[in-house]
Amino acid sequence: MPIVTIQVTREGTAPDRQSVTAEEKAALIKGVSELLLNVLNKPLESTFVVIEEVDTDNWGWGGLPALEYRRQLAAKIK
């Protein structure tokens, strides 16, 4: 029984949204489940997918909060 956890930042895929949509979550669940079926022969009904949305304040890399890291990266690109 595979259990897959997907973590995403709590921000939308468009400027007017603050989270992943229900349709996007359904697509993630379907895609991951089908991948496990095709690669590991795990039945769809035995695969569990958990999607965790994490506030950007609780997400970071490069020693910085995520939004600050992105700001610094964008400044370097300009």
Buried (B, 14 or more C-beta within 10 A) or exposed (E): EBEBEBEBBBBEEEEEEEBBEEEBBEEBBEEBBEEBBEEEEBEEEEBEBEBEBEEBEEBEEEEEBBBEBBEEEEEEEE
